[in-house]
Structures are given as C-alpha cells and as structure tokens.
Amino acid sequence: MPLAIGDNEILVGLGQGPVTQRLDRANRHGVVAGATGTGKTVTLQVMAQAFSEAGVPVFAADVKGDLSGLAMPGSPNEKMLARAAAMDLALAPVAPPVIFWDLFGQKGHPIRATISEMGPLLLSRLLELNDVQEGVLTITFHVADQEGLLLLDLKDLRAALKYVADHADEIGTQYGNVSAATVGAIQRKLLTLQAQGAEAFFGEPALDLSDVMRTDAAGRGYVSLLAADQLIQSPRLYATFLMWLLSELFEVLPEVGDPEKPRVVFFFDEAHLLFNDAPKALLEKIEQVVRLIRSKGVGVYFVTQNPADIPDTVLGQLGARVQHALRAYTPADQKGLKAAAQSFRTNPDFDTAEAIQALGVGEALVSTLDEKGAPRVVQKTLIRPPASRLGPITPQERAALQGQSPVRGVYDEPKDRASAYEILQGRAVQGQREAETRTREQEAAGGAGNRSRASNRQTMAEAFAVTLVRTVASQAGRELMRGLLGGLTRRRR
C-alpha cells in the first residue's frame, strides 16, 4: 500500500481498515497529541512524507533534531517490517526532498524577516511590552512610514526609536505622549532580544514564501525542516516566528476555497508555546488566522502533549485528530484526558477515555474528515512505519544535502541596504556639516567686524595725533610771536 492512496488520500495507519486523511480536507487543519515517548514524532514523519509524495509541500519544526531522518531513506528493522507486513504494506525505503532551515543559520539556510514585516503587534509580543510600550512602538512604526524610513533590522528599529525620542514634543502633539523612559525601556528589551540571538533573524534577504512551497521535478513536495532545537530555548521567538509565517501566508496567498489538495501544510511542534501567556489581542489574531487561512489552501497541524494546551476557539477549528496515549495522574491530567476523549466522534466498540490511556507506542486514536467535511468515527489505529530513516542524520549528511539545496546561496549571506539607520545617520552627519559651515561663516563675519573696528580705532588715533601736533605747533607759534613782539617793544623803549 503506497504512502498516497489514489489521487485524494494519504495513508495514516490501519484500524478496522485503512485510516486515511483526505487531501481535499487537509486544509481543515489538525492536531497530533500525546505524552512524551508515545510516537508523535513518527506520526508527524509519516504524515509529512505522505503529503510530500502527494505533491504537497510541507513545513515542519524539528524541535528535538530526530525529524531530520526524513531526508534519508530508512533502514527498517524486524519490528517495522513485521508491522508493515501486518498492514499488507510494502515498506520500500525512500526519502522525500528536504530543505533545511535554521533561524540562526547553523543547521540550515538562515530564515530572515524584516522588522516591518513582523509589525508592532507580533514584535510587542516578542519583547513582552506592556500597553504603553506597545503604543509607543506603534507610533514609531507609523512615524517611520511617514518619514520613509525602512525598518529592516534591529539597528533600524533602535535608530527609529531614538528619532522618536529626540522629536518627542513634536510627535506627541500628533500621535500621543512619547516619554524618554518608555523609549529607554523598549531599547533595553531590544538589547535583551539581541543577546538571545534574534538579531540574525531580522534583516535581508527576507524569506520568499515560495521557497517553502516548492515541488521537485518529480512533482513531490519539498519538506522544509526548521532546526528548532536551539530556537526552542527562546520560546517567544519560536512562537512569534510561527505566527509571523502564518500571517504572511494569510496576507499574500489568494483565496481558493477548498482545493483538491493543500498548497502547503505546516506541522508546529510544541504548539502550546504559541498560546502560553499570550495577550488577548494575539490570541484573537491566532484564532483569526487559523480560521481563515484554510480558504487560502493552507493546512496547519499542531503537535502538542495535550489538546488542552490549545484554546477551545482554536481547537474547534481542527478537523483531523491523532491522539496518542495520555496518562491521567493528576486532576489536571484527568481534565485533559476528558477533553481529549470528548473531542472525538464516539465509536460504540470502545470507551474513548479508557482507550487513550491503554494505547501503546505507535498506536493512536484517529479521526479525520469525510468527503462532506464531517468527522469520521474514531478508530484505534496502528500508525504505519515510515519509509524514511528513524532518528537524526549525521552532520556530514546534513552538509551534503545542504550543498544540493535548490536555494543554496540565496539566503546564506546577509545583505544590509540603506534603511532607517543609514538614513538617520546620514541626516545627522549632514546636520553636523551644516552646523560647522554656519559656525565658520559666523567666525568669518566676526573677524571682518573686528578688523573694521580696529581700522576705525587706528584712524581716530591718527586724527588725535594730528590734532595734538597742530595744537602744540599753534601754542609754540603763539609763544614765538609773543617773544618777537616783546623784543621789538623793548627796543623802542
């Protein structure tokens, strides 16, 4: 039995008969849940490869690193061969085409987004800003747009925040109060974000979404694997990136309704990180995107330990459900078990809650949508063994696959074109030059005035000297005349 059955179904496993997922209902999303060690990663691997075989591109987060085995043909052991034989399945080792990605550029091609693409809402979530700080960040984005300042990377955003702080009085009268203390608080959070390695994520070349929606020459969908073992250490960055990716697809892709098969399918591991401590505005955004993006031909599958990790408003949008074993040791566990059991369409042959607790590794309760979009009756299912490798690939194998990547050289080197930082720096340099020019002109004008005053003083001194000479000469002449006249008078006498 092949990975894809006919033209419109993929094989998930075997219950009372083949358990399948219809491709024309795969954009109705889904959830893969279960406790650690129950087989969620293998289920994800099986479904991702089956979608690829059917010509559907896949994007999956590889949190533990072992999903990378998808890129290499499998080497089935006796247990896997026995299960395949029990399912009347010919297990031919084969691997789908894979592209490796990594936000940090270490285990795959770098993924980048610009600050402008991220937007103030998601960025505020990433920075854990309060309402006032989010308001100032929104003002900064608006001012940057009005001033023609491109916000591409973190240094652009820091420069724009400084510009807003420097012009706070003028900006405040138009858009609201902007305090230096609030701007300073945002700058400090940006510094913390930078220290966590997020600086590599913001910039250019930004990810072209068509590169995660590729098919190969044989028509198979590429599986884009995001190395998330390091990224998961920054859970807010991980969650914000996933939400950004969905938001970008929602904005870019045209409406198609329910296509014969999805344009792309996403598997988001550790999905609870999307919702933990998320503000109401962001939860509403996630709900909106999940609800509406299916009409763009995009399927989203959340992978988590317990369906209770996902808000009811989102969980209600998920059509396909694969539930691996859950353990109910605490009241919270029992509540999650009850919620998981009630989410299925009841099968009269067994008690759903009891069945969930009794499942073995590689077994699951599965319910998918039928041709009318209604949930099928839940079935106890043996998940089919994967045709690709179980476990991680070696660094040497990863490097070899990277060298054959269809996007090799496209994203590997960052670019830094003129944007807000360079523009504002240029303005500052130009302003400094103009100030220096004005100073020189003033000094030149002041020197001419000094010389003029000195010339005037010299002329007055010279005039005084001439007058003095004349006065002295006049007095001396009068005395000389008096002396001559006096001498003549004495002679007459």
matplotlib code that plots the C-alpha trace (Angstrom):
import matplotlib.pyplot as plt

x = [0.0, 1.6, 2.0, -0.7, -3.8, -5.3, -5.3, -7.0, -6.0, -2.9, -2.4, -2.0, -2.3, -4.5, -7.6, -10.6, -9.5, -7.1, -7.1, -6.6, -6.6, -8.4, -6.3, -9.3, -10.0, -6.4, -6.7, -9.1, -6.2, -5.5, -3.8, -1.3, -1.2, 0.2, 2.6, 6.3, 7.6, 4.3, 5.1, 4.1, 7.3, 6.9, 3.3, 4.4, 7.2, 4.7, 2.2, 4.8, 6.3, 2.8, 1.9, 5.2, 4.5, 1.1, 2.7, 2.0, 4.9, 5.4, 7.0, 7.8, 9.6, 12.2, 12.4, 14.4, 16.5, 15.3, 12.9, 15.9, 15.9, 13.1, 15.9, 17.4, 15.9, 15.0, 16.6, 13.7, 14.3, 12.4, 9.7, 9.0, 8.9, 6.6, 4.2, 4.3, 3.5, 0.6, -0.7, -0.2, 2.3, 5.4, 7.9, 10.3, 13.0, 12.7, 13.1, 11.3, 13.2, 14.2, 15.4, 17.0, 16.3, 17.6, 16.9, 20.4, 22.0, 23.8, 22.0, 20.3, 19.7, 19.0, 15.5, 15.1, 12.2, 12.3, 11.1, 8.4, 7.1, 6.9, 4.8, 4.3, 1.8, 3.9, 7.1, 5.4, 4.6, 8.2, 9.5, 6.9, 5.8, 3.1, 0.2, 2.0, 5.2, 3.3, 1.6, 5.0, 6.2, 3.2, 3.8, 7.4, 6.3, 3.8, 6.4, 9.0, 6.4, 5.6, 9.3, 10.2, 12.4, 12.7, 12.7, 14.7, 16.8, 17.2, 19.6, 17.0, 14.4, 16.8, 17.6, 13.9, 13.1, 15.9, 14.5, 11.0, 12.5, 14.5, 11.3, 9.0, 7.4, 6.5, 5.4, 3.5, 1.2, 0.2, 0.1, 0.2, 2.7, 6.1, 8.3, 12.1, 11.6, 9.3, 11.6, 14.5, 12.6, 12.0, 15.6, 16.7, 14.3, 15.8, 19.2, 18.0, 16.5, 19.7, 21.6, 19.3, 20.5, 17.4, 19.5, 20.3, 16.5, 15.8, 17.2, 17.6, 17.4, 13.9, 12.3, 10.5, 7.4, 7.5, 10.7, 8.7, 6.1, 8.3, 7.9, 10.7, 11.0, 9.0, 6.2, 6.9, 6.5, 9.7, 9.7, 11.2, 12.6, 13.2, 16.0, 14.4, 16.5, 18.2, 15.3, 13.1, 15.4, 13.8, 10.2, 8.8, 10.9, 9.8, 6.1, 6.4, 8.2, 5.5, 2.7, 4.6, 4.9, 1.2, 0.3, 2.5, 0.9, -2.6, -1.7, 0.0, -2.0, -5.2, -8.5, -9.0, -11.7, -11.2, -8.7, -8.1, -5.0, -3.4, -0.9, 1.2, 0.9, 2.5, 3.4, 4.1, 5.7, 5.4, 2.3, 1.5, 4.2, 2.0, -0.6, 1.2, 0.9, -0.3, -2.2, -5.9, -5.1, -2.6, -4.9, -7.6, -5.1, -4.1, -7.7, -8.5, -5.5, -6.3, -9.9, -9.4, -6.1, -7.7, -9.5, -6.0, -5.3, -3.1, -3.3, -2.0, -1.3, -0.5, 1.7, 1.5, 1.3, -2.3, -5.2, -6.0, -2.8, -4.7, -7.5, -11.0, -11.5, -8.6, -9.2, -12.6, -11.1, -9.0, -10.6, -8.1, -7.2, -4.5, -4.4, -1.5, -1.5, -2.2, -1.6, -4.0, -2.1, -3.3, -6.6, -5.2, -4.3, -7.7, -9.3, -7.1, -8.0, -11.7, -11.4, -9.4, -12.0, -14.9, -13.3, -13.9, -16.9, -17.7, -17.0, -19.5, -16.9, -14.8, -14.7, -12.6, -11.1, -10.0, -8.6, -6.5, -4.8, -4.3, -2.6, 0.9, 3.8, 3.0, -0.7, -3.3, -6.9, -7.5, -10.4, -10.3, -13.0, -15.0, -15.9, -18.6, -16.3, -17.9, -15.7, -15.4, -15.9, -12.7, -10.6, -7.9, -5.0, -1.6, 0.4, 2.2, 6.0, 7.9, 9.8, 12.5, 15.0, 14.0, 16.3, 18.6, 21.0, 24.7, 26.3, 28.1, 24.9, 23.3, 26.2, 26.0, 22.2, 22.8, 25.2, 22.5, 19.7, 17.7, 18.1, 21.8, 23.5, 20.2, 19.9, 23.3, 24.9, 23.1, 22.6, 22.5, 21.0, 20.3, 17.4, 16.4, 19.7, 21.8, 19.2, 19.1, 22.9, 23.3, 20.9, 22.9, 26.2, 24.6, 23.3, 26.7, 28.3, 25.8, 26.3, 30.1, 29.6, 27.4, 30.0, 32.8, 30.6, 29.9, 33.5, 34.4, 31.8, 33.0, 36.7, 35.7, 33.9, 36.9, 39.2, 36.7, 36.7, 40.4, 40.6, 38.3, 40.3, 43.5, 42.0, 40.8, 44.3, 45.9, 43.4, 44.1, 47.8, 47.4, 45.3, 47.8, 50.6, 48.6, 47.8, 51.3, 52.5, 49.9, 50.8, 54.5, 53.8, 51.9, 54.7, 57.2, 55.2, 54.8, 58.5, 59.3, 56.8, 58.0, 61.6, 60.6, 58.7, 61.7, 64.0, 61.6, 61.7]
y = [0.0, 3.3, 6.5, 8.2, 6.2, 7.2, 10.9, 12.2, 10.4, 9.6, 6.6, 7.3, 3.7, 0.7, 0.3, -1.8, -0.8, 1.7, 5.0, 7.9, 11.7, 13.1, 15.7, 17.9, 18.2, 18.5, 22.3, 21.9, 21.6, 19.1, 18.1, 15.4, 15.0, 12.6, 12.2, 12.2, 8.9, 7.8, 8.2, 11.8, 12.4, 9.2, 10.1, 13.6, 12.0, 9.6, 12.3, 14.8, 12.2, 11.1, 14.7, 15.2, 12.1, 13.5, 16.7, 18.9, 21.0, 20.7, 22.9, 21.3, 22.4, 19.8, 20.5, 17.5, 17.0, 13.5, 14.5, 15.2, 11.5, 12.3, 13.4, 9.9, 6.5, 4.3, 1.0, -0.9, -3.2, -6.5, -4.8, -2.3, -5.0, -7.1, -4.1, -3.4, -7.0, -7.0, -3.9, -5.5, -2.7, -3.0, -0.9, 0.5, 2.7, 6.2, 9.8, 12.9, 16.0, 18.1, 21.7, 22.5, 25.9, 27.5, 31.0, 31.1, 29.8, 26.9, 23.8, 25.1, 28.1, 31.3, 32.5, 36.2, 38.6, 42.4, 44.4, 46.0, 42.5, 41.5, 44.6, 46.2, 43.6, 40.5, 42.4, 43.6, 40.0, 39.0, 41.9, 41.3, 45.0, 46.5, 48.5, 51.9, 50.5, 48.8, 52.2, 53.9, 51.1, 51.5, 55.3, 54.5, 52.3, 55.0, 57.8, 55.6, 55.0, 58.7, 59.6, 57.0, 55.1, 51.4, 49.2, 46.1, 45.1, 45.8, 48.7, 50.3, 50.0, 51.3, 54.3, 55.0, 54.8, 57.4, 59.6, 59.5, 60.2, 63.2, 64.6, 63.6, 67.1, 67.4, 63.8, 63.8, 66.6, 64.5, 60.9, 60.9, 61.2, 59.6, 59.6, 59.0, 56.5, 54.3, 54.5, 53.6, 50.5, 49.3, 49.8, 47.7, 44.9, 45.1, 44.6, 41.5, 40.2, 40.7, 38.8, 35.8, 35.7, 37.2, 39.8, 37.2, 36.7, 40.3, 41.6, 40.7, 38.8, 38.0, 34.6, 34.3, 32.3, 30.5, 28.7, 26.8, 25.9, 24.1, 20.8, 18.9, 17.7, 14.5, 16.5, 15.7, 18.5, 19.6, 19.1, 22.3, 21.3, 24.1, 23.2, 24.3, 22.6, 25.9, 28.1, 26.4, 27.9, 31.2, 30.2, 33.6, 34.0, 30.5, 31.2, 34.7, 33.3, 30.7, 33.3, 35.6, 32.8, 32.1, 35.8, 36.4, 33.5, 34.8, 38.2, 37.0, 34.0, 34.4, 32.8, 29.3, 27.8, 24.0, 22.9, 19.3, 19.3, 21.9, 24.4, 23.8, 22.0, 23.1, 21.0, 23.1, 21.1, 22.3, 24.2, 25.2, 27.9, 29.8, 30.3, 30.4, 33.9, 35.3, 38.6, 38.6, 40.6, 38.0, 35.1, 36.7, 37.1, 33.4, 32.4, 34.6, 33.3, 29.7, 30.1, 32.0, 30.6, 27.3, 29.2, 30.1, 26.4, 26.1, 23.3, 23.8, 20.8, 21.5, 19.0, 19.0, 16.8, 17.5, 19.0, 21.1, 23.1, 24.6, 27.2, 25.9, 28.7, 27.2, 23.6, 23.8, 24.7, 21.5, 18.7, 15.8, 14.5, 12.0, 11.2, 9.1, 7.8, 10.2, 9.5, 10.8, 11.0, 14.4, 16.3, 18.5, 15.3, 13.9, 17.1, 17.0, 13.3, 14.0, 16.9, 14.8, 12.0, 14.3, 15.8, 12.6, 11.2, 8.2, 4.7, 2.2, -0.5, 1.0, 3.7, 6.5, 7.8, 4.3, 3.6, 6.7, 5.5, 2.0, 2.9, 1.6, 3.3, 3.8, 3.5, 6.3, 7.2, 8.8, 10.7, 12.6, 14.4, 12.6, 13.9, 16.1, 17.6, 15.7, 13.9, 10.2, 7.8, 7.5, 4.4, 2.6, 2.9, 1.3, 4.2, 3.0, 2.7, 5.4, 4.8, 7.3, 7.0, 6.9, 9.2, 12.1, 12.3, 13.0, 16.4, 15.1, 14.0, 17.3, 19.2, 17.1, 17.8, 21.5, 21.5, 20.2, 22.5, 24.4, 27.6, 27.2, 30.7, 32.6, 33.3, 32.3, 35.8, 38.7, 42.0, 45.5, 48.1, 51.7, 51.8, 53.8, 53.5, 54.7, 57.4, 58.9, 58.6, 60.4, 63.1, 63.5, 63.8, 66.3, 68.3, 68.4, 69.6, 72.3, 73.4, 73.5, 75.6, 78.1, 78.3, 79.1, 81.7, 83.4, 83.3, 84.8, 87.6, 88.2, 88.6, 91.2, 93.2, 93.1, 94.3, 97.1, 98.3, 98.1, 100.2, 102.8, 102.9, 103.5, 106.3, 108.1, 107.7, 109.1, 112.1, 112.7, 112.7, 115.2, 117.4, 117.2, 118.2, 121.1, 122.3, 122.1, 123.9, 126.6, 127.1, 127.2, 129.7, 132.0, 131.9, 132.7, 135.6, 137.0, 136.7, 138.6, 141.3, 141.7, 142.2, 144.9, 146.8, 146.8, 148.2, 151.1, 151.9]
z = [0.0, -1.0, 1.0, -1.0, -1.8, -5.2, -6.0, -2.9, 0.3, 2.3, 4.5, 8.2, 9.6, 9.9, 12.1, 11.2, 7.7, 6.2, 8.2, 5.8, 5.5, 2.5, 0.7, -0.2, 3.6, 4.7, 4.7, 7.6, 9.9, 12.6, 15.9, 16.8, 20.6, 23.2, 26.1, 25.5, 24.0, 22.6, 18.9, 18.0, 16.0, 14.0, 13.2, 12.1, 9.9, 8.3, 7.5, 6.2, 3.9, 2.6, 1.9, 0.0, -2.0, -2.9, -4.2, -1.2, 0.2, 4.0, 6.6, 9.9, 13.1, 14.2, 17.9, 19.0, 15.9, 15.2, 12.5, 10.2, 9.4, 6.9, 4.5, 4.2, 3.1, 6.0, 7.2, 8.6, 11.4, 12.1, 14.2, 11.5, 8.8, 10.9, 11.3, 7.6, 6.8, 9.2, 7.4, 4.0, 3.3, 1.1, 3.0, 0.3, 1.8, 0.3, 1.4, 0.3, -1.0, 2.0, 2.6, 5.9, 7.6, 10.8, 12.1, 13.4, 10.1, 11.8, 10.7, 7.6, 5.4, 7.5, 7.7, 8.0, 8.3, 8.3, 11.2, 9.0, 8.1, 11.7, 12.6, 16.1, 17.4, 17.0, 17.9, 21.1, 21.9, 21.3, 23.5, 26.2, 26.1, 28.2, 26.7, 26.9, 25.4, 22.6, 21.9, 21.6, 19.3, 17.1, 16.9, 15.9, 13.1, 11.9, 12.1, 10.2, 7.5, 7.2, 7.1, 4.5, 7.0, 6.1, 9.2, 8.2, 11.2, 14.9, 14.4, 12.2, 14.9, 17.5, 15.3, 14.7, 18.5, 19.1, 16.4, 18.1, 21.5, 20.1, 18.5, 21.3, 21.7, 18.0, 17.7, 20.9, 19.7, 16.7, 18.0, 21.8, 24.5, 24.0, 27.1, 27.1, 29.9, 27.7, 24.7, 27.0, 28.3, 24.8, 23.9, 26.8, 25.8, 22.3, 23.8, 25.6, 22.4, 20.6, 23.4, 22.7, 19.1, 17.5, 15.6, 13.0, 12.3, 11.4, 8.1, 4.5, 2.3, 3.8, 3.2, -0.1, 0.9, -2.5, -1.3, 1.4, -1.2, -3.7, -5.6, -7.3, -10.9, -10.0, -8.6, -4.9, -2.4, -0.6, 3.1, 4.8, 8.1, 10.6, 13.1, 16.3, 19.0, 19.7, 18.8, 21.4, 24.1, 23.1, 23.2, 22.5, 19.4, 18.3, 18.8, 17.2, 14.2, 13.6, 13.9, 11.5, 9.0, 9.0, 9.0, 5.9, 4.1, 5.0, 3.6, 0.4, -0.8, -2.8, -1.8, -3.3, -1.0, -0.6, -3.2, -4.3, -2.1, 0.1, -1.3, 1.8, 5.2, 8.4, 11.4, 14.5, 17.3, 20.9, 19.8, 23.4, 23.2, 20.7, 23.4, 26.8, 28.3, 25.0, 25.4, 24.3, 21.1, 19.9, 20.8, 18.7, 15.9, 16.0, 16.0, 13.1, 11.0, 11.8, 10.9, 7.7, 6.3, 5.3, 2.5, 1.2, 0.8, 3.8, 6.4, 9.9, 12.2, 15.9, 17.7, 21.5, 24.5, 25.4, 23.3, 26.4, 25.6, 22.7, 23.4, 22.6, 20.0, 18.0, 18.9, 17.4, 14.0, 13.8, 11.7, 11.8, 15.3, 16.1, 19.8, 21.2, 24.8, 27.7, 31.4, 33.9, 37.2, 38.4, 38.4, 35.6, 33.6, 34.1, 32.9, 29.7, 29.2, 29.4, 27.0, 24.5, 24.7, 24.2, 21.1, 19.1, 17.4, 19.6, 18.5, 20.1, 20.2, 23.0, 25.6, 24.2, 27.5, 28.6, 25.1, 25.2, 28.4, 27.1, 23.8, 23.2, 21.4, 17.8, 18.4, 18.3, 18.2, 14.8, 13.4, 10.1, 8.0, 5.4, 1.9, 3.4, 6.0, 8.9, 11.5, 11.0, 13.9, 15.9, 15.3, 17.2, 14.7, 14.2, 12.7, 9.6, 9.8, 8.0, 4.7, 5.7, 8.5, 12.1, 14.1, 13.2, 10.3, 10.8, 10.4, 7.3, 5.7, 6.5, 4.9, 1.8, 1.5, 2.1, -0.9, -3.1, -1.9, -4.5, -2.5, -1.9, -1.9, -1.9, 1.8, 3.2, 3.2, 4.8, 3.0, 4.5, 2.2, 3.1, 5.6, 8.7, 10.5, 7.5, 6.5, 10.0, 10.4, 7.1, 8.2, 11.4, 9.5, 7.1, 10.0, 11.7, 8.5, 8.1, 11.7, 11.1, 8.0, 9.8, 12.6, 10.1, 8.4, 11.7, 12.6, 9.3, 9.7, 13.2, 12.0, 9.4, 12.1, 14.4, 11.5, 10.8, 14.4, 14.6, 11.4, 13.0, 16.2, 14.1, 12.2, 15.4, 16.9, 13.9, 13.9, 17.5, 16.9, 14.1, 16.2, 19.0, 16.7, 15.4, 18.9, 20.1, 16.9, 17.4, 21.0, 20.1, 17.3, 19.7, 22.2, 19.5, 18.2, 21.8, 22.2, 18.9, 19.7, 23.2, 21.9, 19.5, 22.2, 24.5, 21.7, 21.1, 24.7]

ax = plt.figure().add_subplot(projection="3d")
ax.plot(x, y, z, "-o")
ax.set_aspect("equal")
plt.show()
